[in-house]
Amino acid sequence: MRNIEANRPRKQELALPDIRVTESDSRRLSSLANSSMELFPRVAHFLAREIERASVVADEKELRGVVRMGSKVAYRDDETGIAREVVLVYPHEANIELSRISILTPVGAALIGLSAGQRIEFQTPGSGTRSVTVLAVSD
């Protein structure tokens, strides 16, 4: 009997892009992810995985053009083509009306450590997938 699933085309998964974070962001975001596992398990696990796989650099090293906490990020939703500009913040600073998105949102966790031109795919709350491309980063 033939396996019909094997013949069905699959959506091509994106390779995970290289990301960089500072030592202090790594420590603080790892702690935030661990303390949020019960309330936000999916995004907390995703954030923890992203921080774990990131290249960690000294706090003194300048990370120009890399999404960090407090960075202003322009990105494009790759499915809709819609571009947005947001500031990546900690949960207590989030305010959608001011375009301040929490690191504990799927898109926030996906953006950390990326540079302009990089693209990442992540899972949405509805268990779908979405990909975004970073267009520009400023501090």
MIPA-963642 format. One record per atom (N, C-alpha, C): atom name; x negated, z negated, y. Coordinates in steps of 0.2 Angstrom, whole numbers. Atoms other than C-alpha are relative to their C-alpha. Layout:
pt at:CA&east:X&up:Z&north:Y
...
END
This chain:
pt at:N&east:-4&up:0&north:-6
pt at:CA&east:0&up:0&north:0
pt at:C&east:-4&up:0&north:6
pt at:N&east:4&up:-1&north:-6
pt at:CA&east:-7&up:5&north:17
pt at:C&east:2&up:-6&north:5
pt at:N&east:-1&up:5&north:-5
pt at:CA&east:-9&up:-8&north:31
pt at:C&east:2&up:4&north:6
pt at:N&east:-3&up:-3&north:-6
pt at:CA&east:2&up:-1&north:45
pt at:C&east:-4&up:-3&north:7
pt at:N&east:3&up:4&north:-6
pt at:CA&east:-6&up:-14&north:58
pt at:C&east:-7&up:3&north:1
pt at:N&east:7&up:-2&north:-1
pt at:CA&east:-23&up:-7&north:55
pt at:C&east:0&up:7&north:3
pt at:N&east:0&up:-6&north:-3
pt at:CA&east:-18&up:10&north:61
pt at:C&east:3&up:0&north:7
pt at:N&east:-3&up:1&north:-7
pt at:CA&east:-9&up:4&north:77
pt at:C&east:-5&up:-1&north:5
pt at:N&east:5&up:1&north:-5
pt at:CA&east:-19&up:5&north:92
pt at:C&east:0&up:-6&north:4
pt at:N&east:0&up:7&north:-3
pt at:CA&east:-24&up:-11&north:100
pt at:C&east:-3&up:1&north:7
pt at:N&east:3&up:0&north:-7
pt at:CA&east:-27&up:-15&north:118
pt at:C&east:-7&up:-3&north:0
pt at:N&east:7&up:1&north:0
pt at:CA&east:-45&up:-15&north:121
pt at:C&east:-1&up:-7&north:4
pt at:N&east:2&up:7&north:-3
pt at:CA&east:-52&up:-33&north:125
pt at:C&east:-6&up:1&north:4
pt at:N&east:6&up:0&north:-4
pt at:CA&east:-64&up:-35&north:139
pt at:C&east:-5&up:-4&north:-2
pt at:N&east:6&up:5&north:1
pt at:CA&east:-81&up:-42&north:136
pt at:C&east:0&up:-5&north:6
pt at:N&east:1&up:5&north:-5
pt at:CA&east:-83&up:-58&north:145
pt at:C&east:-6&up:1&north:5
pt at:N&east:6&up:-1&north:-4
pt at:CA&east:-93&up:-56&north:161
pt at:C&east:-4&up:-6&north:1
pt at:N&east:4&up:5&north:-1
pt at:CA&east:-108&up:-66&north:165
pt at:C&east:2&up:-4&north:7
pt at:N&east:-2&up:4&north:-6
pt at:CA&east:-104&up:-80&north:177
pt at:C&east:-5&up:-6&north:1
pt at:N&east:5&up:5&north:-2
pt at:CA&east:-114&up:-93&north:187
pt at:C&east:4&up:-6&north:4
pt at:N&east:-2&up:5&north:-3
pt at:CA&east:-110&up:-110&north:193
pt at:C&east:-5&up:-5&north:2
pt at:N&east:6&up:5&north:-2
pt at:CA&east:-120&up:-124&north:202
pt at:C&east:1&up:-6&north:-5
pt at:N&east:0&up:6&north:4
pt at:CA&east:-124&up:-140&north:193
pt at:C&east:6&up:-5&north:2
pt at:N&east:-5&up:5&north:-3
pt at:CA&east:-112&up:-151&north:204
pt at:C&east:7&up:3&north:-2
pt at:N&east:-7&up:-3&north:2
pt at:CA&east:-97&up:-138&north:201
pt at:C&east:1&up:-1&north:-7
pt at:N&east:-1&up:0&north:8
pt at:CA&east:-101&up:-138&north:182
pt at:C&east:2&up:-7&north:-2
pt at:N&east:-2&up:7&north:2
pt at:CA&east:-100&up:-157&north:181
pt at:C&east:7&up:-2&north:2
pt at:N&east:-7&up:2&north:-3
pt at:CA&east:-85&up:-159&north:192
pt at:C&east:6&up:4&north:-4
pt at:N&east:-6&up:-4&north:3
pt at:CA&east:-75&up:-145&north:184
pt at:C&east:0&up:-1&north:-7
pt at:N&east:0&up:2&north:7
pt at:CA&east:-80&up:-150&north:166
pt at:C&east:4&up:-7&north:0
pt at:N&east:-4&up:7&north:-1
pt at:CA&east:-73&up:-168&north:171
pt at:C&east:7&up:2&north:1
pt at:N&east:-7&up:-2&north:-1
pt at:CA&east:-57&up:-160&north:178
pt at:C&east:3&up:3&north:-6
pt at:N&east:-3&up:-3&north:6
pt at:CA&east:-54&up:-149&north:163
pt at:C&east:1&up:-5&north:-5
pt at:N&east:-1&up:5&north:5
pt at:CA&east:-57&up:-164&north:151
pt at:C&east:6&up:-5&north:2
pt at:N&east:-5&up:4&north:-2
pt at:CA&east:-45&up:-175&north:161
pt at:C&east:7&up:3&north:1
pt at:N&east:-6&up:-3&north:0
pt at:CA&east:-32&up:-162&north:162
pt at:C&east:3&up:3&north:-7
pt at:N&east:-2&up:-3&north:6
pt at:CA&east:-31&up:-157&north:144
pt at:C&east:7&up:-2&north:-3
pt at:N&east:-7&up:2&north:2
pt at:CA&east:-15&up:-167&north:141
pt at:C&east:6&up:3&north:4
pt at:N&east:-5&up:-2&north:-5
pt at:CA&east:-5&up:-161&north:156
pt at:C&east:0&up:8&north:0
pt at:N&east:1&up:-7&north:0
pt at:CA&east:-12&up:-143&north:156
pt at:C&east:-4&up:3&north:-5
pt at:N&east:5&up:-2&north:6
pt at:CA&east:-19&up:-139&north:139
pt at:C&east:-3&up:7&north:0
pt at:N&east:2&up:-7&north:0
pt at:CA&east:-20&up:-120&north:140
pt at:C&east:-5&up:1&north:5
pt at:N&east:4&up:-2&north:-6
pt at:CA&east:-28&up:-118&north:157
pt at:C&east:-6&up:-5&north:0
pt at:N&east:6&up:5&north:1
pt at:CA&east:-39&up:-134&north:154
pt at:C&east:-5&up:2&north:-5
pt at:N&east:4&up:-2&north:5
pt at:CA&east:-46&up:-127&north:138
pt at:C&east:-4&up:6&north:3
pt at:N&east:3&up:-6&north:-3
pt at:CA&east:-49&up:-110&north:147
pt at:C&east:-6&up:-2&north:5
pt at:N&east:5&up:2&north:-5
pt at:CA&east:-58&up:-118&north:161
pt at:C&east:-6&up:-4&north:-3
pt at:N&east:6&up:3&north:3
pt at:CA&east:-69&up:-129&north:150
pt at:C&east:-4&up:5&north:-4
pt at:N&east:4&up:-6&north:3
pt at:CA&east:-74&up:-113&north:140
pt at:C&east:-4&up:4&north:5
pt at:N&east:3&up:-4&north:-5
pt at:CA&east:-78&up:-104&north:156
pt at:C&east:-6&up:-4&north:3
pt at:N&east:6&up:4&north:-2
pt at:CA&east:-89&up:-119&north:162
pt at:C&east:-5&up:0&north:-5
pt at:N&east:5&up:0&north:6
pt at:CA&east:-97&up:-120&north:145
pt at:C&east:-4&up:6&north:-1
pt at:N&east:3&up:-6&north:1
pt at:CA&east:-102&up:-102&north:144
pt at:C&east:-4&up:2&north:7
pt at:N&east:3&up:-2&north:-7
pt at:CA&east:-108&up:-101&north:163
pt at:C&east:-7&up:-2&north:0
pt at:N&east:7&up:1&north:-1
pt at:CA&east:-126&up:-100&north:168
pt at:C&east:0&up:-5&north:6
pt at:N&east:0&up:5&north:-5
pt at:CA&east:-129&up:-116&north:178
pt at:C&east:-6&up:0&north:4
pt at:N&east:5&up:0&north:-5
pt at:CA&east:-140&up:-116&north:193
pt at:C&east:-1&up:-6&north:4
pt at:N&east:1&up:6&north:-4
pt at:CA&east:-147&up:-129&north:204
pt at:C&east:4&up:0&north:6
pt at:N&east:-5&up:0&north:-6
pt at:CA&east:-136&up:-135&north:218
pt at:C&east:-4&up:3&north:6
pt at:N&east:4&up:-2&north:-6
pt at:CA&east:-150&up:-130&north:231
pt at:C&east:0&up:8&north:0
pt at:N&east:1&up:-7&north:1
pt at:CA&east:-150&up:-112&north:224
pt at:C&east:6&up:3&north:4
pt at:N&east:-6&up:-3&north:-3
pt at:CA&east:-139&up:-101&north:235
pt at:C&east:3&up:5&north:-4
pt at:N&east:-4&up:-4&north:4
pt at:CA&east:-125&up:-92&north:226
pt at:C&east:4&up:5&north:4
pt at:N&east:-3&up:-4&north:-5
pt at:CA&east:-121&up:-79&north:239
pt at:C&east:4&up:5&north:-4
pt at:N&east:-4&up:-5&north:3
pt at:CA&east:-106&up:-68&north:233
pt at:C&east:2&up:-2&north:-7
pt at:N&east:-2&up:3&north:7
pt at:CA&east:-102&up:-79&north:218
pt at:C&east:6&up:-5&north:2
pt at:N&east:-6&up:4&north:-1
pt at:CA&east:-85&up:-87&north:217
pt at:C&east:-1&up:-7&north:-2
pt at:N&east:1&up:7&north:1
pt at:CA&east:-87&up:-106&north:219
pt at:C&east:6&up:-3&north:3
pt at:N&east:-6&up:4&north:-3
pt at:CA&east:-75&up:-120&north:224
pt at:C&east:-1&up:1&north:8
pt at:N&east:0&up:-1&north:-7
pt at:CA&east:-70&up:-117&north:242
pt at:C&east:-1&up:8&north:2
pt at:N&east:1&up:-7&north:-1
pt at:CA&east:-74&up:-98&north:241
pt at:C&east:6&up:4&north:2
pt at:N&east:-5&up:-5&north:-1
pt at:CA&east:-63&up:-85&north:249
pt at:C&east:-1&up:6&north:-4
pt at:N&east:1&up:-5&north:5
pt at:CA&east:-60&up:-72&north:236
pt at:C&east:6&up:5&north:1
pt at:N&east:-5&up:-5&north:0
pt at:CA&east:-52&up:-55&north:237
pt at:C&east:0&up:3&north:-7
pt at:N&east:0&up:-2&north:7
pt at:CA&east:-46&up:-49&north:220
pt at:C&east:6&up:5&north:-1
pt at:N&east:-6&up:-5&north:1
pt at:CA&east:-35&up:-35&north:213
pt at:C&east:3&up:-2&north:-7
pt at:N&east:-3&up:0&north:6
pt at:CA&east:-23&up:-37&north:199
pt at:C&east:0&up:7&north:-3
pt at:N&east:1&up:-7&north:3
pt at:CA&east:-28&up:-23&north:187
pt at:C&east:6&up:4&north:-3
pt at:N&east:-6&up:-3&north:3
pt at:CA&east:-11&up:-20&north:180
pt at:C&east:5&up:3&north:6
pt at:N&east:-5&up:-2&north:-6
pt at:CA&east:-1&up:-19&north:197
pt at:C&east:-4&up:4&north:5
pt at:N&east:4&up:-3&north:-5
pt at:CA&east:-15&up:-14&north:208
pt at:C&east:0&up:-4&north:7
pt at:N&east:-1&up:4&north:-6
pt at:CA&east:-10&up:-27&north:221
pt at:C&east:-6&up:-5&north:1
pt at:N&east:5&up:4&north:-2
pt at:CA&east:-24&up:-35&north:230
pt at:C&east:2&up:-7&north:4
pt at:N&east:-1&up:6&north:-3
pt at:CA&east:-24&up:-53&north:236
pt at:C&east:-6&up:-4&north:3
pt at:N&east:5&up:4&north:-2
pt at:CA&east:-35&up:-65&north:246
pt at:C&east:2&up:-7&north:0
pt at:N&east:-1&up:7&north:1
pt at:CA&east:-36&up:-83&north:241
pt at:C&east:-6&up:-4&north:1
pt at:N&east:6&up:4&north:0
pt at:CA&east:-47&up:-98&north:243
pt at:C&east:1&up:-5&north:-6
pt at:N&east:0&up:4&north:6
pt at:CA&east:-51&up:-107&north:227
pt at:C&east:-2&up:-7&north:1
pt at:N&east:0&up:7&north:-2
pt at:CA&east:-48&up:-126&north:228
pt at:C&east:1&up:-4&north:-6
pt at:N&east:-2&up:5&north:5
pt at:CA&east:-46&up:-142&north:218
pt at:C&east:8&up:-1&north:1
pt at:N&east:-7&up:1&north:0
pt at:CA&east:-28&up:-146&north:213
pt at:C&east:3&up:-3&north:6
pt at:N&east:-3&up:4&north:-6
pt at:CA&east:-25&up:-159&north:227
pt at:C&east:0&up:4&north:7
pt at:N&east:1&up:-4&north:-6
pt at:CA&east:-30&up:-145&north:240
pt at:C&east:5&up:6&north:0
pt at:N&east:-3&up:-7&north:1
pt at:CA&east:-19&up:-131&north:233
pt at:C&east:6&up:0&north:5
pt at:N&east:-5&up:-1&north:-4
pt at:CA&east:-6&up:-124&north:245
pt at:C&east:1&up:8&north:0
pt at:N&east:-1&up:-7&north:1
pt at:CA&east:1&up:-107&north:240
pt at:C&east:2&up:4&north:7
pt at:N&east:-2&up:-3&north:-6
pt at:CA&east:8&up:-104&north:258
pt at:C&east:-6&up:1&north:4
pt at:N&east:6&up:-1&north:-3
pt at:CA&east:-10&up:-105&north:264
pt at:C&east:-5&up:4&north:-4
pt at:N&east:4&up:-4&north:4
pt at:CA&east:-16&up:-94&north:250
pt at:C&east:-6&up:-5&north:-3
pt at:N&east:5&up:4&north:3
pt at:CA&east:-26&up:-109&north:243
pt at:C&east:2&up:-2&north:-7
pt at:N&east:-2&up:0&north:7
pt at:CA&east:-25&up:-108&north:224
pt at:C&east:-4&up:-5&north:-4
pt at:N&east:4&up:5&north:4
pt at:CA&east:-30&up:-122&north:212
pt at:C&east:-4&up:3&north:-6
pt at:N&east:4&up:-2&north:6
pt at:CA&east:-44&up:-120&north:199
pt at:C&east:4&up:-1&north:-6
pt at:N&east:-4&up:2&north:6
pt at:CA&east:-31&up:-127&north:187
pt at:C&east:6&up:5&north:-1
pt at:N&east:-5&up:-5&north:2
pt at:CA&east:-21&up:-111&north:187
pt at:C&east:-4&up:5&north:-4
pt at:N&east:4&up:-5&north:4
pt at:CA&east:-25&up:-97&north:175
pt at:C&east:-4&up:5&north:4
pt at:N&east:4&up:-5&north:-4
pt at:CA&east:-31&up:-85&north:189
pt at:C&east:-6&up:-4&north:3
pt at:N&east:5&up:4&north:-3
pt at:CA&east:-41&up:-99&north:197
pt at:C&east:-6&up:-1&north:-4
pt at:N&east:5&up:1&north:5
pt at:CA&east:-50&up:-103&north:181
pt at:C&east:-4&up:6&north:-1
pt at:N&east:3&up:-6&north:2
pt at:CA&east:-53&up:-85&north:178
pt at:C&east:-5&up:2&north:5
pt at:N&east:4&up:-2&north:-5
pt at:CA&east:-61&up:-82&north:195
pt at:C&east:-7&up:-4&north:1
pt at:N&east:6&up:4&north:-1
pt at:CA&east:-74&up:-96&north:195
pt at:C&east:-6&up:3&north:-3
pt at:N&east:7&up:-2&north:2
pt at:CA&east:-92&up:-90&north:194
pt at:C&east:-1&up:8&north:0
pt at:N&east:1&up:-7&north:0
pt at:CA&east:-88&up:-71&north:196
pt at:C&east:-3&up:2&north:6
pt at:N&east:3&up:-3&north:-6
pt at:CA&east:-96&up:-59&north:208
pt at:C&east:4&up:6&north:1
pt at:N&east:-3&up:-6&north:-2
pt at:CA&east:-89&up:-44&north:217
pt at:C&east:-1&up:6&north:-5
pt at:N&east:1&up:-5&north:5
pt at:CA&east:-86&up:-30&north:205
pt at:C&east:2&up:-2&north:-7
pt at:N&east:-2&up:3&north:7
pt at:CA&east:-83&up:-41&north:190
pt at:C&east:7&up:0&north:-2
pt at:N&east:-6&up:0&north:2
pt at:CA&east:-68&up:-40&north:180
pt at:C&east:1&up:-5&north:-6
pt at:N&east:-1&up:4&north:6
pt at:CA&east:-60&up:-53&north:168
pt at:C&east:7&up:0&north:-2
pt at:N&east:-7&up:0&north:2
pt at:CA&east:-45&up:-54&north:157
pt at:C&east:1&up:-8&north:-2
pt at:N&east:-1&up:7&north:2
pt at:CA&east:-36&up:-71&north:154
pt at:C&east:8&up:0&north:-2
pt at:N&east:-6&up:0&north:3
pt at:CA&east:-20&up:-77&north:146
pt at:C&east:5&up:-3&north:6
pt at:N&east:-5&up:2&north:-4
pt at:CA&east:-4&up:-80&north:157
pt at:C&east:4&up:-6&north:-3
pt at:N&east:-4&up:5&north:2
pt at:CA&east:7&up:-95&north:156
pt at:C&east:6&up:3&north:-6
pt at:N&east:-5&up:-3&north:5
pt at:CA&east:20&up:-83&north:146
pt at:C&east:-4&up:3&north:-6
pt at:N&east:4&up:-2&north:6
pt at:CA&east:6&up:-80&north:133
pt at:C&east:-2&up:8&north:1
pt at:N&east:2&up:-7&north:-1
pt at:CA&east:3&up:-62&north:140
pt at:C&east:-7&up:0&north:2
pt at:N&east:7&up:0&north:-3
pt at:CA&east:-14&up:-56&north:146
pt at:C&east:1&up:4&north:7
pt at:N&east:1&up:-3&north:-6
pt at:CA&east:-19&up:-51&north:163
pt at:C&east:-7&up:1&north:2
pt at:N&east:7&up:-1&north:-2
pt at:CA&east:-35&up:-44&north:171
pt at:C&east:0&up:1&north:7
pt at:N&east:2&up:0&north:-7
pt at:CA&east:-42&up:-46&north:188
pt at:C&east:-7&up:3&north:1
pt at:N&east:6&up:-2&north:-2
pt at:CA&east:-56&up:-38&north:197
pt at:C&east:-2&up:-3&north:7
pt at:N&east:2&up:3&north:-7
pt at:CA&east:-66&up:-47&north:211
pt at:C&east:-2&up:6&north:4
pt at:N&east:2&up:-5&north:-5
pt at:CA&east:-67&up:-36&north:226
pt at:C&east:-5&up:-3&north:5
pt at:N&east:5&up:3&north:-5
pt at:CA&east:-76&up:-48&north:238
pt at:C&east:0&up:-7&north:0
pt at:N&east:0&up:7&north:0
pt at:CA&east:-82&up:-66&north:240
pt at:C&east:-4&up:-2&north:6
pt at:N&east:3&up:3&north:-6
pt at:CA&east:-86&up:-76&north:255
pt at:C&east:1&up:-7&north:0
pt at:N&east:0&up:7&north:0
pt at:CA&east:-90&up:-94&north:258
pt at:C&east:4&up:-3&north:6
END
